[in-house]
Amino acid sequence: MKKVVVFFIIFCLSFNFLGCVDDIPQAHKGQIFNRTGFWALYIGGDGLSGPVLGPGTHYIGVYNNLSLVNCAQLTRFEEVTSLTRDGVRFSININTRYSANCSNDAIQKILSTLSPDRRDMIFHRNRRRDIITPEQIYLIFIQPTLWEALDEAVSPYSANDIKNKNNREKIMDKIKNRIREMMKKKPLARVWEINLHLSNMDFPDSIKQINIERATLSAVCFVRDRENANLSCQREK
Protein backbone atom coordinates (compact mmCIF):
# COMPACT_ATOMS: atom_id res chain seq x y z
CA MET A 1 0.00 0.00 0.00
CA LYS A 2 2.86 2.36 0.87
CA LYS A 3 4.43 1.71 -2.52
CA VAL A 4 1.18 2.70 -4.22
CA VAL A 5 0.99 5.94 -2.25
CA VAL A 6 4.63 6.78 -2.98
CA PHE A 7 4.11 6.00 -6.66
CA PHE A 8 1.02 8.21 -6.75
CA ILE A 9 2.89 11.13 -5.13
CA ILE A 10 5.79 10.76 -7.54
CA PHE A 11 3.37 10.62 -10.45
CA CYS A 12 1.59 13.83 -9.33
CA LEU A 13 4.87 15.66 -8.88
CA SER A 14 6.08 14.51 -12.28
CA PHE A 15 2.76 15.56 -13.79
CA ASN A 16 3.18 19.09 -12.49
CA PHE A 17 6.90 19.17 -13.29
CA LEU A 18 6.26 18.33 -16.91
CA GLY A 19 3.86 21.27 -17.01
CA CYS A 20 0.77 19.41 -18.13
CA VAL A 21 -1.47 21.56 -15.92
CA ASP A 22 -1.91 25.29 -15.52
CA ASP A 23 -4.08 27.60 -13.43
CA ILE A 24 -6.61 30.22 -14.47
CA PRO A 25 -6.89 32.90 -11.74
CA GLN A 26 -10.09 34.44 -10.46
CA ALA A 27 -12.00 36.82 -12.74
CA HIS A 28 -10.38 35.30 -15.84
CA LYS A 29 -11.53 32.98 -18.60
CA GLY A 30 -9.62 31.51 -21.49
CA GLN A 31 -8.90 28.80 -24.00
CA ILE A 32 -6.03 26.46 -24.68
CA PHE A 33 -3.71 27.67 -27.43
CA ASN A 34 -1.91 24.92 -29.32
CA ARG A 35 1.43 26.50 -30.02
CA THR A 36 3.07 26.56 -33.41
CA GLY A 37 6.72 25.80 -34.01
CA PHE A 38 8.96 22.77 -34.55
CA TRP A 39 7.05 20.51 -32.17
CA ALA A 40 3.70 21.50 -33.65
CA LEU A 41 4.35 18.88 -36.32
CA TYR A 42 3.96 16.27 -33.60
CA ILE A 43 2.02 18.04 -30.82
CA GLY A 44 -0.76 20.61 -31.27
CA GLY A 45 -0.45 23.44 -33.75
CA ASP A 46 -4.21 24.01 -34.09
CA GLY A 47 -4.30 27.45 -32.45
CA LEU A 48 -7.20 28.16 -30.08
CA SER A 49 -9.07 24.98 -29.31
CA GLY A 50 -11.38 23.35 -26.83
CA PRO A 51 -14.07 24.82 -24.60
CA VAL A 52 -13.84 28.09 -22.72
CA LEU A 53 -12.26 27.44 -19.33
CA GLY A 54 -13.04 29.22 -16.07
CA PRO A 55 -10.94 29.79 -12.93
CA GLY A 56 -9.21 26.69 -11.62
CA THR A 57 -6.52 24.17 -12.53
CA HIS A 58 -6.74 22.60 -15.97
CA TYR A 59 -4.87 19.99 -17.93
CA ILE A 60 -3.50 21.67 -21.04
CA GLY A 61 -0.76 19.33 -22.27
CA VAL A 62 2.99 19.66 -22.53
CA TYR A 63 3.35 22.08 -25.45
CA ASN A 64 0.32 24.36 -25.03
CA ASN A 65 -0.36 27.77 -23.45
CA LEU A 66 -3.43 29.45 -22.03
CA SER A 67 -4.85 32.52 -23.74
CA LEU A 68 -6.87 34.49 -21.19
CA VAL A 69 -9.33 37.38 -20.93
CA ASN A 70 -9.38 39.46 -17.76
CA CYS A 71 -13.08 39.65 -16.80
CA ALA A 72 -12.71 41.96 -13.80
CA GLN A 73 -15.02 44.97 -13.47
CA LEU A 74 -13.05 48.21 -13.33
CA THR A 75 -13.92 51.89 -12.99
CA ARG A 76 -12.28 54.50 -15.17
CA PHE A 77 -12.41 58.29 -14.93
CA GLU A 78 -12.09 60.36 -18.08
CA GLU A 79 -12.58 64.03 -18.91
CA VAL A 80 -14.13 64.38 -22.37
CA THR A 81 -14.51 67.70 -24.19
CA SER A 82 -17.17 68.63 -26.72
CA LEU A 83 -18.58 71.65 -28.57
CA THR A 84 -22.06 73.12 -28.34
CA ARG A 85 -24.02 74.42 -31.31
CA ASP A 86 -22.68 77.95 -30.79
CA GLY A 87 -19.04 76.87 -30.48
CA VAL A 88 -18.65 76.75 -26.70
CA ARG A 89 -16.19 74.10 -25.56
CA PHE A 90 -16.93 72.35 -22.29
CA SER A 91 -15.84 69.24 -20.43
CA ILE A 92 -17.77 66.37 -18.92
CA ASN A 93 -16.28 64.07 -16.31
CA ILE A 94 -17.28 60.49 -17.06
CA ASN A 95 -16.94 57.67 -14.53
CA THR A 96 -17.52 54.32 -16.22
CA ARG A 97 -17.72 50.89 -14.60
CA TYR A 98 -17.02 48.34 -17.30
CA SER A 99 -15.67 44.91 -18.16
CA ALA A 100 -15.27 42.49 -21.00
CA ASN A 101 -18.33 40.45 -21.92
CA CYS A 102 -17.33 37.12 -20.39
CA SER A 103 -19.99 34.86 -21.83
CA ASN A 104 -18.39 31.85 -23.51
CA ASP A 105 -19.29 33.01 -27.03
CA ALA A 106 -17.88 36.48 -26.39
CA ILE A 107 -14.66 35.05 -24.92
CA GLN A 108 -14.07 33.03 -28.08
CA LYS A 109 -14.64 36.09 -30.28
CA ILE A 110 -12.38 38.30 -28.14
CA LEU A 111 -9.54 35.79 -28.26
CA SER A 112 -9.91 35.33 -32.00
CA THR A 113 -10.04 39.05 -32.86
CA LEU A 114 -7.78 40.88 -30.35
CA SER A 115 -4.04 40.55 -29.83
CA PRO A 116 -2.87 40.20 -26.22
CA ASP A 117 -1.18 43.09 -24.48
CA ARG A 118 2.48 42.01 -24.36
CA ARG A 119 3.15 44.46 -21.53
CA ASP A 120 0.94 42.34 -19.25
CA MET A 121 2.31 39.01 -20.45
CA ILE A 122 3.33 36.83 -17.52
CA PHE A 123 4.93 33.44 -17.04
CA HIS A 124 3.46 30.80 -14.77
CA ARG A 125 5.00 27.36 -14.34
CA ASN A 126 7.43 28.26 -17.12
CA ARG A 127 4.56 28.91 -19.52
CA ARG A 128 3.74 32.17 -21.24
CA ARG A 129 0.30 33.61 -20.55
CA ASP A 130 -1.27 35.90 -23.12
CA ILE A 131 -3.93 38.12 -21.53
CA ILE A 132 -6.52 40.44 -23.08
CA THR A 133 -6.74 43.26 -20.53
CA PRO A 134 -9.66 45.51 -19.48
CA GLU A 135 -7.60 48.45 -20.73
CA GLN A 136 -7.73 47.02 -24.26
CA ILE A 137 -11.48 46.46 -24.00
CA TYR A 138 -11.98 50.06 -22.88
CA LEU A 139 -9.78 51.67 -25.53
CA ILE A 140 -11.12 49.60 -28.43
CA PHE A 141 -14.86 49.39 -27.68
CA ILE A 142 -15.91 51.82 -24.95
CA GLN A 143 -13.88 55.03 -25.25
CA PRO A 144 -14.83 55.76 -28.91
CA THR A 145 -18.47 55.14 -28.00
CA LEU A 146 -18.33 57.67 -25.15
CA TRP A 147 -16.84 60.34 -27.41
CA GLU A 148 -19.30 59.76 -30.24
CA ALA A 149 -22.34 59.66 -27.95
CA LEU A 150 -21.28 62.90 -26.26
CA ASP A 151 -20.84 64.75 -29.57
CA GLU A 152 -24.18 63.50 -30.90
CA ALA A 153 -26.10 64.43 -27.76
CA VAL A 154 -24.54 67.85 -27.18
CA SER A 155 -24.13 69.35 -30.67
CA PRO A 156 -27.84 70.33 -31.10
CA TYR A 157 -27.76 72.47 -27.93
CA SER A 158 -26.39 75.93 -27.19
CA ALA A 159 -24.27 76.88 -24.20
CA ASN A 160 -27.24 78.53 -22.51
CA ASP A 161 -29.24 75.31 -22.86
CA ILE A 162 -26.51 73.36 -21.07
CA LYS A 163 -26.05 76.02 -18.37
CA ASN A 164 -29.74 75.70 -17.50
CA LYS A 165 -29.96 73.13 -14.70
CA ASN A 166 -33.19 71.48 -15.88
CA ASN A 167 -31.95 71.18 -19.46
CA ARG A 168 -28.57 69.91 -18.27
CA GLU A 169 -30.13 66.93 -16.48
CA LYS A 170 -32.10 66.02 -19.60
CA ILE A 171 -28.97 66.28 -21.75
CA MET A 172 -26.99 64.06 -19.35
CA ASP A 173 -29.76 61.45 -19.44
CA LYS A 174 -29.76 61.68 -23.23
CA ILE A 175 -26.00 61.01 -23.31
CA LYS A 176 -26.36 57.98 -21.01
CA ASN A 177 -29.19 56.52 -23.09
CA ARG A 178 -27.23 57.06 -26.28
CA ILE A 179 -24.19 55.29 -24.81
CA ARG A 180 -26.34 52.30 -23.81
CA GLU A 181 -27.89 52.13 -27.28
CA MET A 182 -24.52 52.23 -29.00
CA MET A 183 -22.98 49.63 -26.67
CA LYS A 184 -25.66 47.14 -27.71
CA LYS A 185 -23.88 47.06 -31.09
CA LYS A 186 -20.59 46.19 -29.37
CA PRO A 187 -21.35 42.91 -27.61
CA LEU A 188 -17.76 42.14 -26.62
CA ALA A 189 -17.77 44.83 -23.90
CA ARG A 190 -20.10 45.62 -21.03
CA VAL A 191 -20.83 49.02 -19.47
CA TRP A 192 -22.37 48.51 -16.04
CA GLU A 193 -22.66 52.07 -14.74
CA ILE A 194 -22.12 55.61 -16.05
CA ASN A 195 -21.88 58.83 -14.04
CA LEU A 196 -21.59 62.22 -15.79
CA HIS A 197 -20.65 65.58 -14.33
CA LEU A 198 -20.25 68.92 -16.11
CA SER A 199 -16.85 70.28 -15.09
CA ASN A 200 -16.26 73.57 -16.92
CA MET A 201 -17.28 75.60 -19.95
CA ASP A 202 -14.70 77.41 -22.08
CA PHE A 203 -16.29 80.15 -24.19
CA PRO A 204 -14.61 81.28 -27.45
CA ASP A 205 -12.89 84.68 -27.36
CA SER A 206 -15.68 86.31 -29.35
CA ILE A 207 -18.35 85.13 -26.92
CA LYS A 208 -16.14 86.03 -23.95
CA GLN A 209 -15.86 89.57 -25.33
CA ILE A 210 -19.63 89.80 -25.77
CA ASN A 211 -20.16 88.57 -22.20
CA ILE A 212 -17.66 91.17 -20.91
CA GLU A 213 -19.42 93.92 -22.84
CA ARG A 214 -22.80 92.79 -21.51
CA ALA A 215 -21.48 92.67 -17.94
CA THR A 216 -19.94 96.14 -18.35
CA LEU A 217 -23.16 97.54 -19.80
CA SER A 218 -25.18 96.02 -16.95
CA ALA A 219 -22.83 97.58 -14.41
CA VAL A 220 -23.08 101.00 -16.10
CA CYS A 221 -26.85 100.77 -16.22
CA PHE A 222 -26.97 99.75 -12.57
CA VAL A 223 -24.81 102.72 -11.53
CA ARG A 224 -26.85 105.09 -13.70
CA ASP A 225 -30.15 103.82 -12.30
CA ARG A 226 -28.87 104.17 -8.76
CA GLU A 227 -27.71 107.75 -9.41
CA ASN A 228 -31.09 108.59 -10.97
CA ALA A 229 -32.85 107.10 -7.98
CA ASN A 230 -30.73 109.17 -5.57
CA LEU A 231 -31.38 112.32 -7.62
CA SER A 232 -35.13 111.68 -7.53
CA CYS A 233 -35.03 111.26 -3.78
CA GLN A 234 -33.18 114.53 -3.34
CA ARG A 235 -35.72 116.36 -5.49
CA GLU A 236 -38.58 114.97 -3.45
CA LYS A 237 -36.96 116.28 -0.31
URBELJO-V515057 format. One record per pair of residues at least 6 apart in sequence whose C-alpha atoms are under 6 Angstrom apart, sorted by the first residue. I is the first residue (numbers start at 1). J is the second residue. Records with the same first field share a line. If there is no record, write none. Layout:
BEGIN
I->J + J
END
This chain:
BEGIN
19->62
20->59 + 60 + 61 + 62
21->58 + 59 + 60
22->57 + 58
23->56 + 57
24->55 + 56
25->55
26->55
27->71 + 72
28->69 + 70 + 71
29->53 + 54 + 68 + 69
30->52 + 53 + 67 + 68 + 69
31->52 + 53 + 66 + 67
32->48 + 49 + 65 + 66
33->47 + 48 + 64 + 65 + 66
34->44 + 45 + 46 + 47 + 64
35->45 + 64
36->45
52->104
66->129
67->130
68->131
69->131 + 132
70->133
71->100
73->98 + 99
74->97 + 98
75->96 + 97
76->95 + 96
77->94 + 95
78->93 + 94
79->92 + 93
80->91 + 92
81->90 + 91
82->89 + 90
83->89
84->154 + 155 + 157 + 158
85->155 + 156 + 157 + 158
86->158
88->203
89->201 + 202
90->200 + 201 + 202
91->199 + 200
92->197 + 198 + 199
93->196 + 197
94->195 + 196
95->194 + 195
96->193 + 194
97->192 + 193
98->190 + 191 + 192
99->190
100->189 + 190
101->188 + 189 + 190
106->188
116->130 + 131 + 132
121->129 + 130
122->128 + 129
123->129
149->178 + 179
150->175
153->175
161->167
162->168
END
